[in-house]
Amino acid sequence: MNEEMVIQGRRLHRTDIDSIRWLIQENPSWNRTRISKEICKLWDWKRPNGQLKDIACRSMLRKLQDLGLLTLPKPLHAGHYQRKIREVPHSTEPVRDSLSAIRPIRLVETHSRPDRDNLFCHLLQSYHYLGLQATFVGENIRYLAYDAYNRPLGCLLFGSAAWKTGSRDAYIGWDVRTRERNLPLLTNNTRFLILPWVQVKCLASHLLSLSLRQLNQDWENRYGHTISLVETFVDTTRFRGTCYRAANWIHVGQTTGRSRQDRNRNMKVPVKDIYLYPLRSDFRKKLCAA
């Protein structure tokens, strides 16, 4: 391996890999969860609220194994870290009212509400063109939108920010080390869905505005820190990004049409527009702080 690499937002040296191998070798009875928690304790790898980042650590370990740098014990259950998405009955009655007729609209944060979270996952898996990844790795906030009559309208998912994006990083003023240090202060609106039977003018921009008003408080309640900037990537072959512009997001450039999984640089993916939304006026000062 190279003398150092960055995986899961963590800079790893050769000695770090050696210490993980030694930990696995000396404790053959430990499962993957125990290994990840012990690594987090040794490295003091925690969220600002003091919780161990063992899920991120397990993702890092799997990536190291995929690179052939270590061998993990077999998982206790095949796909045990994946979330099973259950089918949830729901109404598909058309909603074609004006925005004023269905207000107030509320966003329900679903993490601590299993029934709402199951519905959230089912709706995204069923109706979003990208579906829903079976795992939520890293910090994330999930919202279900309801109208005044308690009818579900859509879903918003905010998760881990992209590791490296030229236009975004230039807009912020990041160098490599500062980005590595402060990336957790960003979040990515990775999924946004208006349910297909909901046709309400200006609803999409309204939901974006609502989410940004409560996102920081919800993030701090769950993870012990706030967010300074939100990003999203809009597939230009499918969408024009109208709702983001209407909600005052800032268009800062486009992606290069390369995937981060493309190690040989020959995989083409759709070009995406990059939009940013600052959640504080001094976001650059916060994001570039030592």
VEXDRENPA-105790 format. One line per 3 residues: for each residue x, y, z of C-alpha. Coordinates in nm, 3 decimals, padded with zeros to 5 digits, m for minus. Last residue first. Example, Ala and Ser with C-alpha at 12.3 -4.5 7.8 and 13.67 -1.06 7.14 Angstrom:
BEGIN
01.367,m00.106,00.714 ~ 01.230,m00.450,00.780
***
This chain:
BEGIN
m00.819,02.497,01.210 ~ m01.110,02.695,01.070 ~ m01.185,02.678,00.697
m01.541,02.547,00.737 ~ m01.633,02.792,01.012 ~ m01.486,03.098,00.841
m01.642,02.992,00.512 ~ m01.983,02.939,00.676 ~ m01.991,03.290,00.824
m02.347,03.365,00.710 ~ m02.481,03.036,00.839 ~ m02.681,02.755,00.679
m02.511,02.799,00.342 ~ m02.692,02.627,00.051 ~ m02.493,02.463,m00.228
m02.586,02.330,m00.572 ~ m02.368,02.116,m00.800 ~ m02.506,02.025,m01.142
m02.448,01.663,m01.237 ~ m02.280,01.502,m01.537 ~ m02.408,01.149,m01.585
m02.155,00.866,m01.528 ~ m01.870,00.749,m01.751 ~ m01.629,00.481,m01.628
m01.279,00.496,m01.778 ~ m01.081,00.647,m01.494 ~ m00.922,00.316,m01.388
m01.025,00.351,m01.023 ~ m01.382,00.444,m01.109 ~ m01.565,00.403,m00.776
m01.551,00.781,m00.726 ~ m01.749,00.804,m01.049 ~ m01.651,01.039,m01.329
m01.877,01.280,m01.520 ~ m01.667,01.581,m01.420 ~ m01.919,01.728,m01.176
m02.073,02.064,m01.246 ~ m02.051,02.420,m01.117 ~ m02.141,02.650,m00.829
m02.523,02.675,m00.847 ~ m02.638,02.845,m00.528 ~ m02.958,02.732,m00.355
m03.222,03.004,m00.327 ~ m03.532,02.781,m00.284 ~ m03.638,02.863,m00.641
m03.292,02.757,m00.761 ~ m03.330,02.426,m00.581 ~ m03.682,02.376,m00.721
m03.565,02.441,m01.077 ~ m03.280,02.189,m01.068 ~ m03.320,02.108,m01.438
m03.376,01.735,m01.402 ~ m03.320,01.405,m01.583 ~ m03.002,01.424,m01.794
m02.874,01.707,m01.573 ~ m02.857,01.478,m01.268 ~ m02.872,01.723,m00.976
m02.606,01.700,m00.705 ~ m02.678,01.843,m00.360 ~ m02.488,02.037,m00.097
m02.567,02.176,00.248 ~ m02.335,02.408,00.442 ~ m02.259,02.492,00.805
m02.402,02.191,00.988 ~ m02.443,02.172,01.366 ~ m02.296,01.945,01.633
m02.409,01.697,01.897 ~ m02.522,01.420,01.664 ~ m02.897,01.377,01.715
m03.004,01.702,01.878 ~ m02.744,01.896,01.679 ~ m02.868,01.751,01.351
m03.232,01.821,01.438 ~ m03.151,02.182,01.527 ~ m02.945,02.227,01.211
m03.206,02.074,00.980 ~ m03.504,02.275,01.106 ~ m03.504,02.574,00.872
m03.329,02.384,00.592 ~ m03.607,02.126,00.582 ~ m03.881,02.387,00.551
m03.705,02.561,00.261 ~ m03.659,02.233,00.075 ~ m04.025,02.145,00.133
m04.137,02.481,m00.006 ~ m03.913,02.442,m00.313 ~ m04.079,02.107,m00.388
m04.436,02.223,m00.316 ~ m04.425,02.515,m00.561 ~ m04.733,02.383,m00.751
m04.891,02.076,m00.597 ~ m04.908,01.750,m00.790 ~ m04.882,01.455,m00.551
m04.954,01.119,m00.718 ~ m04.585,01.066,m00.799 ~ m04.463,01.124,m00.442
m04.225,01.419,m00.424 ~ m03.883,01.271,m00.358 ~ m03.550,01.419,m00.256
m03.251,01.193,m00.192 ~ m02.882,01.269,m00.133 ~ m02.926,01.614,00.019
m02.559,01.616,00.116 ~ m02.431,01.733,00.453 ~ m02.137,01.950,00.548
m01.978,02.010,00.891 ~ m01.848,01.650,00.881 ~ m01.611,01.764,00.601
m01.414,01.982,00.843 ~ m01.089,01.792,00.897 ~ m01.054,01.626,00.558
m01.146,01.951,00.384 ~ m00.887,02.145,00.585 ~ m00.620,01.890,00.494
m00.696,01.900,00.121 ~ m00.724,02.277,00.080 ~ m01.065,02.438,00.106
m01.174,02.782,m00.014 ~ m01.548,02.717,00.014 ~ m01.617,02.789,m00.353
m01.300,02.603,m00.455 ~ m01.408,02.296,m00.256 ~ m01.752,02.303,m00.415
m01.621,02.336,m00.768 ~ m01.358,02.063,m00.723 ~ m01.568,01.803,m00.542
m01.400,01.566,m00.294 ~ m01.548,01.342,m00.025 ~ m01.912,01.404,m00.113
m02.115,01.495,00.195 ~ m02.263,01.225,00.417 ~ m02.640,01.219,00.448
m02.958,01.427,00.417 ~ m03.267,01.238,00.303 ~ m03.592,01.409,00.206
m03.924,01.233,00.151 ~ m04.260,01.323,m00.002 ~ m04.626,01.415,00.036
m04.763,01.189,00.308 ~ m05.124,01.277,00.395 ~ m05.179,01.394,00.753
m05.462,01.631,00.652 ~ m05.247,01.943,00.709 ~ m04.981,01.800,00.480
m04.709,01.551,00.570 ~ m04.340,01.542,00.470 ~ m04.125,01.251,00.585
m03.772,01.348,00.684 ~ m03.451,01.149,00.727 ~ m03.134,01.289,00.885
m02.792,01.135,00.836 ~ m02.458,01.076,01.008 ~ m02.254,00.788,00.874
m02.360,00.479,00.684 ~ m02.734,00.444,00.628 ~ m02.756,00.098,00.478
m02.989,m00.063,00.225 ~ m02.931,00.206,m00.033 ~ m03.262,00.351,m00.142
m03.403,00.362,m00.492 ~ m03.222,00.568,m00.752 ~ m03.538,00.652,m00.951
m03.727,00.729,m00.629 ~ m04.070,00.565,m00.614 ~ m04.048,00.222,m00.452
m03.724,00.239,m00.254 ~ m03.794,00.593,m00.147 ~ m04.148,00.511,m00.041
m04.048,00.192,00.142 ~ m03.769,00.363,00.333 ~ m03.991,00.649,00.452
m04.273,00.408,00.541 ~ m04.037,00.202,00.756 ~ m03.910,00.522,00.915
m04.262,00.635,00.999 ~ m04.339,00.307,01.175 ~ m03.998,00.299,01.343
m04.023,00.652,01.488 ~ m03.688,00.743,01.646 ~ m03.511,00.798,01.317
m03.812,00.949,01.136 ~ m03.776,01.328,01.148 ~ m04.128,01.445,01.066
m04.156,01.745,00.835 ~ m04.474,01.948,00.861 ~ m04.696,02.119,00.607
m04.938,02.380,00.732 ~ m05.075,02.396,00.472 ~ m05.277,02.185,00.230
m05.496,02.457,00.078 ~ m05.214,02.714,00.062 ~ m05.011,02.484,m00.162
m05.296,02.447,m00.408 ~ m05.464,02.109,m00.428 ~ m05.383,01.818,m00.655
m05.325,01.531,m00.413 ~ m05.414,01.206,m00.591 ~ m05.503,00.906,m00.370
m05.201,00.677,m00.349 ~ m05.267,00.568,00.009 ~ m05.013,00.360,00.193
m04.947,m00.002,00.288 ~ m04.584,m00.057,00.396 ~ m04.356,m00.303,00.218
m04.054,m00.380,00.429 ~ m03.702,m00.267,00.352 ~ m03.444,m00.486,00.522
m03.150,m00.278,00.635 ~ m02.808,m00.409,00.562 ~ m02.548,m00.467,00.832
m02.642,m00.832,00.869 ~ m02.586,m00.893,00.498 ~ m02.506,m01.255,00.565
m02.533,m01.310,00.939 ~ m02.246,m01.336,01.186 ~ m02.019,m01.169,00.932
m01.702,m01.366,00.846 ~ m01.395,m01.250,01.031 ~ m01.207,m00.974,00.852
m00.902,m01.016,00.634 ~ m00.663,m00.726,00.576 ~ m00.507,m00.512,00.303
m00.673,m00.682,00.006 ~ m00.836,m00.360,m00.117 ~ m01.181,m00.510,m00.052
m01.062,m00.585,00.305 ~ m00.968,m00.221,00.353 ~ m01.311,m00.120,00.220
m01.481,m00.358,00.463 ~ m01.279,m00.213,00.751 ~ m01.373,00.144,00.658
m01.743,00.053,00.651 ~ m01.702,m00.105,00.993 ~ m01.539,00.215,01.118
m01.822,00.429,00.985 ~ m02.064,00.207,01.179 ~ m01.837,00.219,01.485
m01.832,00.597,01.510 ~ m01.838,00.576,01.890 ~ m02.086,00.812,02.055
m01.941,01.111,02.243 ~ m02.187,01.377,02.122 ~ m01.917,01.523,01.895
m01.898,01.185,01.719 ~ m01.620,00.953,01.822 ~ m01.295,00.800,01.700
m01.084,00.798,02.016 ~ m00.833,00.592,01.816 ~ m00.818,00.306,02.066
m01.189,00.336,02.147 ~ m01.289,00.347,01.781 ~ m01.066,00.046,01.711
m01.232,m00.146,01.996 ~ m01.576,m00.064,01.859 ~ m01.481,m00.178,01.508
m01.339,m00.509,01.634 ~ m01.642,m00.583,01.852 ~ m01.876,m00.516,01.561
m01.672,m00.731,01.324 ~ m01.677,m01.034,01.553 ~ m01.411,m01.109,01.813
m01.315,m01.472,01.878 ~ m00.986,m01.448,01.686 ~ m00.853,m01.173,01.913
m00.477,m01.152,01.861 ~ m00.500,m01.175,01.481 ~ m00.774,m00.914,01.451
m00.591,m00.665,01.674 ~ m00.261,m00.734,01.491 ~ m00.424,m00.668,01.153
m00.571,m00.343,01.285 ~ m00.229,m00.236,01.421 ~ m00.063,m00.309,01.086
m00.322,m00.102,00.902 ~ m00.259,00.191,01.137 ~ 00.120,00.151,01.096
00.085,00.183,00.719 ~ m00.085,00.517,00.765 ~ m00.458,00.592,00.751
m00.621,00.932,00.712 ~ m00.989,00.897,00.806 ~ m01.278,01.039,00.604
m01.416,00.693,00.533 ~ m01.081,00.598,00.378 ~ m00.786,00.830,00.324
m00.453,00.677,00.229 ~ m00.096,00.675,00.363 ~ 00.244,00.520,00.290
00.098,00.365,m00.023 ~ 00.000,00.000,00.000
***
